[in-house]
Structure formats: structure tokens, C-alpha cells
Amino acid sequence: MGKRAVLIAAIGLTSLFCILLFWGHEEKGKAPDLKKEGEESPLLEAKGIYLTEWNDKGEKTWELRADSGTEFARSTILNKAKIFFFEEGVLASEGEADKILVNNQTSDLLLKGKVKLISHIDGAKLFTSNLRWISSEKKLRTGEKVLFKRGNLIMEGRGLIASPDLSQIVIEKEVTTRVI
């Protein structure tokens, strides 16, 4: 092997080494991928959120206000949220939750954490840890423990189906009632 062949081989190996070194440096300099395998990537994050759903008659169905939120392709997660339910355009009840998950396709809602809902009709109060708004049914549902207060009547149990103004409620299991 002549001097010329050794020189070409050395230049080739040096070039290959530099390319690999540069490629490795470029990979290390990339921002870390924060998305875990199988998780959706956020599309948008916002603070001071205000969302409204309207029915076919142009009346408000619900209004959401939240400190912050993250939108994904199928859902939106709202933090420290307040909700206002309307019936025929009139405020029926209002509440709050640590988080509210909005299904972007169906407008169903899942209120999570410390959930509290107060009726604007008679001041009735509902407390639970997980409450679902099923948009197609116009009903509130949960399978969790509930505490319901109306006047001096207190009802506790597990599972609930209710109208958004809390005028109609059914506690499904383990129902206890007391008057204070």
C-alpha cells in the first residue's frame, strides 16, 4: 500500500469520524422529548380560559371558566375550573372542580377533584369527587359517593343521576337521609 492510499484512507477515516462526532453532538443538543410513549401531545396551552357551549336554539348550555388548561386532539383539560349550567338560556346551577375534562367531540364534561354544585332554583348543594355531564342526555351522573343538601335535608349515598338545576335527583345506592 502506497503513501497515497494511506493518505486517502486516513482522510476518509478522519471524515467519517468527524461526521459521526457531529451527528452525535447534534442528537445531544436536541430538546428532550417530554412526551411519553402512548401519550397525546398537547396542541395548545392557555391561561384565563372561558368556554361556552350553545344549543340549536342559540341558548347557552354551559359556560366554563378556568385558571389554565391544555387542549389535546380529543379533549381539553381545565384546571381550577368553574362551571355554569343553563336551562333554556337561564342560569340553573353553578359549581367548581379541581379539573374539568372536556370531550372535544361530544361536549361531555368530567368534573374531578373537589366537586361542588349549587342550584340557582333553591340553593340545593351537591358534593362529590367525580361528576359527569352527559351532553346528549342533559344529565349529571356519577358512581362515586355523593352528599346532597336541600334546606335542612341531607342525603348521602353512592351513584347519582340529576338534572343540571338539581331539581330532580336519584341517589342509586347506600342512601342515608337525615334532617338537621
Summary of the structure (lengths in Angstrom):
residues: 180
radius of gyration: 27.9
end to end distance: 102.8
largest distance: 104.2
contacts: 498
relative contact order: 0.10
helix: 15%
strand: 58%
